[in-house]
Amino acid sequence: MHPHLPTISYQIDARLKGNIWPLSRVDVWRIDASSLVDGSVRSMKTLDRDELSTLSGLKFPDLKTKYISAHVSVRIILASYLGCDPGGIRFARGRRGKPFISYPTDTRLYFNMSRSGASVLVAVSNGMIGADAERCAGAPLEIAPDIFNSNELEKLNASGSAEIECAFTALWTVKESYLKLSGSGLGVDLTKVRTRNVRSSFWEVEGPPDICGSPATAYQFAMDKNCSAAISWYGQVAEICVYPMLSASALVDVA
Ligand SMILES: CC(C)(COP(=O)(O)OP(=O)(O)OC[C@H]1O[C@@H](n2cnc3c(N)ncnc32)[C@H](O)[C@@H]1OP(=O)(O)O)[C@@H](O)C(=O)NCCC(=O)NCCS
């Protein structure tokens, strides 16, 4: 068990095994890797052959550091639910690359990860889950007509100039988290993915059923003051727990 994860995560293993989690519960972990400097992460020993091969293809040291911190964080967080060694978890990927836990088998534990700048978002659930995080500053407003339909554009244009980048990013994360839920990824006409804000931070999302499956619900929130995020799930959710931001240097093994 990792000393820097809140105690609650240790209890979840027992709750999962006893099948007493609510029908749909999502835990949201946010990791700040900004304190890590290039090459400072030692925990590569927990990564598998595929991860090491991807890592060796990354040219820039800061990309390597971010990749290691994200993947090691995912392993540490999942291991705390599964009660196993972070390096003992095996992953497989769906047709379009969505990773899932293949060992330990029959875990009923789902996850999805997103990276943005130095922030890492990991969503863990007992149902299928999608997660996305994006920086608000410099949002590519010029591509709004390619990704938002007329209703969404109308709402976006009603935002003041000070809020428009955040409004764009919030909506974008809702759509991308839905596409990451289905595993389809971004190779879809995004204007055909429809969003509806049902109450405060909750959205209904629906896309072409042959690509996206059923409609889903999304919860949109802030990773930090510069970064927007969303998670999506099918069916009903009974509980969402967003944990305080964790420092990657406390979580992963740092030189
Ligand atoms: C998935 C996707 C939307 C992620 O985009 P992004 O904003 O650059 O990246 P994020 O930081 O939000 O998420 C990356 C993580 O999402 C997960 N992921 C990868 N593919 C995924 C998919 N199809 N669905 C859901 N999650 C996926 C992985 O954990 C990935 O991290 P990794 O690359 O370090 O393993 C984008 O890569 C995509 O559209 N992929 C599909 C590509 C495709 O069609 N491939 C076909 C051949 S594999």
The ligand as an SDF file (V2000), in Angstrom:
LIG
                    3D

 48 50  0  0  0  0  0  0  0  0999 V2000
   -7.6920    8.5130  -26.8770 C   0  0  0  0  0  0  0  0  0  0  0  0
   -7.4170    9.9280  -27.3560 C   0  0  0  0  0  0  0  0  0  0  0  0
   -8.7230   10.6650  -27.4770 C   0  0  0  0  0  0  0  0  0  0  0  0
   -6.5100   10.5760  -26.2800 C   0  0  0  0  0  0  0  0  0  0  0  0
   -6.1560   11.8510  -26.6490 O   0  0  0  0  0  0  0  0  0  0  0  0
   -5.2180   12.8710  -25.8430 P   0  0  0  0  0  0  0  0  0  0  0  0
   -6.0330   14.0650  -25.4670 O   0  0  0  0  0  0  0  0  0  0  0  0
   -4.0060   13.0750  -26.6380 O   0  0  0  0  0  0  0  0  0  0  0  0
   -4.7150   12.1070  -24.5670 O   0  0  0  0  0  0  0  0  0  0  0  0
   -5.1760   11.9970  -23.0510 P   0  0  0  0  0  0  0  0  0  0  0  0
   -4.0370   12.4770  -22.2400 O   0  0  0  0  0  0  0  0  0  0  0  0
   -6.5090   12.5830  -22.7620 O   0  0  0  0  0  0  0  0  0  0  0  0
   -5.3450   10.4070  -22.8580 O   0  0  0  0  0  0  0  0  0  0  0  0
   -4.2960    9.5270  -23.1180 C   0  0  0  0  0  0  0  0  0  0  0  0
   -4.5760    8.2360  -22.4070 C   0  0  0  0  0  0  0  0  0  0  0  0
   -5.9160    7.7820  -22.7000 O   0  0  0  0  0  0  0  0  0  0  0  0
   -5.9150    6.3370  -22.7250 C   0  0  0  0  0  0  0  0  0  0  0  0
   -6.3840    5.9340  -24.0720 N   0  0  0  0  0  0  0  0  0  0  0  0
   -5.6720    5.6540  -25.1850 C   0  0  0  0  0  0  0  0  0  0  0  0
   -6.5240    5.3370  -26.2070 N   0  0  0  0  0  0  0  0  0  0  0  0
   -7.7690    5.4260  -25.7040 C   0  0  0  0  0  0  0  0  0  0  0  0
   -9.0530    5.2220  -26.2720 C   0  0  0  0  0  0  0  0  0  0  0  0
   -9.2450    4.8500  -27.5440 N   0  0  0  0  0  0  0  0  0  0  0  0
  -10.1450    5.4150  -25.4730 N   0  0  0  0  0  0  0  0  0  0  0  0
   -9.9940    5.7880  -24.1790 C   0  0  0  0  0  0  0  0  0  0  0  0
   -8.7890    5.9980  -23.5860 N   0  0  0  0  0  0  0  0  0  0  0  0
   -7.6940    5.8140  -24.3490 C   0  0  0  0  0  0  0  0  0  0  0  0
   -4.4860    5.9010  -22.4500 C   0  0  0  0  0  0  0  0  0  0  0  0
   -4.3650    5.6820  -21.0610 O   0  0  0  0  0  0  0  0  0  0  0  0
   -3.7060    7.1280  -22.8690 C   0  0  0  0  0  0  0  0  0  0  0  0
   -2.4520    7.2360  -22.2130 O   0  0  0  0  0  0  0  0  0  0  0  0
   -1.1550    6.5860  -22.9080 P   0  0  0  0  0  0  0  0  0  0  0  0
   -1.1810    7.0050  -24.3330 O   0  0  0  0  0  0  0  0  0  0  0  0
    0.0000    7.1610  -22.1460 O   0  0  0  0  0  0  0  0  0  0  0  0
   -1.2960    5.1210  -22.7210 O   0  0  0  0  0  0  0  0  0  0  0  0
   -6.6980    9.9350  -28.7420 C   0  0  0  0  0  0  0  0  0  0  0  0
   -5.4020    9.4130  -28.5790 O   0  0  0  0  0  0  0  0  0  0  0  0
   -7.4590    9.0990  -29.7610 C   0  0  0  0  0  0  0  0  0  0  0  0
   -8.3460    9.5950  -30.4400 O   0  0  0  0  0  0  0  0  0  0  0  0
   -7.1090    7.7960  -29.8920 N   0  0  0  0  0  0  0  0  0  0  0  0
   -7.7480    6.8800  -30.7750 C   0  0  0  0  0  0  0  0  0  0  0  0
   -6.7870    6.6400  -31.9180 C   0  0  0  0  0  0  0  0  0  0  0  0
   -7.1690    5.5180  -32.7800 C   0  0  0  0  0  0  0  0  0  0  0  0
   -8.2190    5.5130  -33.3510 O   0  0  0  0  0  0  0  0  0  0  0  0
   -6.2920    4.5470  -32.8410 N   0  0  0  0  0  0  0  0  0  0  0  0
   -6.5380    3.3840  -33.6120 C   0  0  0  0  0  0  0  0  0  0  0  0
   -5.3960    2.4690  -33.5930 C   0  0  0  0  0  0  0  0  0  0  0  0
   -4.8420    2.1020  -31.9280 S   0  0  0  0  0  0  0  0  0  0  0  0
  1  2  1  0
  2  3  1  0
  2  4  1  0
  2 36  1  0
  4  5  1  0
  5  6  1  0
  6  7  2  0
  6  8  1  0
  6  9  1  0
  9 10  1  0
 10 11  2  0
 10 12  1  0
 10 13  1  0
 13 14  1  0
 14 15  1  0
 15 16  1  0
 15 30  1  0
 16 17  1  0
 17 18  1  0
 17 28  1  0
 18 19  1  0
 18 27  1  0
 19 20  2  0
 20 21  1  0
 21 22  1  0
 21 27  2  0
 22 23  1  0
 22 24  2  0
 24 25  1  0
 25 26  2  0
 26 27  1  0
 28 29  1  0
 28 30  1  0
 30 31  1  0
 31 32  1  0
 32 33  2  0
 32 34  1  0
 32 35  1  0
 36 37  1  0
 36 38  1  0
 38 39  2  0
 38 40  1  0
 40 41  1  0
 41 42  1  0
 42 43  1  0
 43 44  2  0
 43 45  1  0
 45 46  1  0
 46 47  1  0
 47 48  1  0
M  END
$$$$
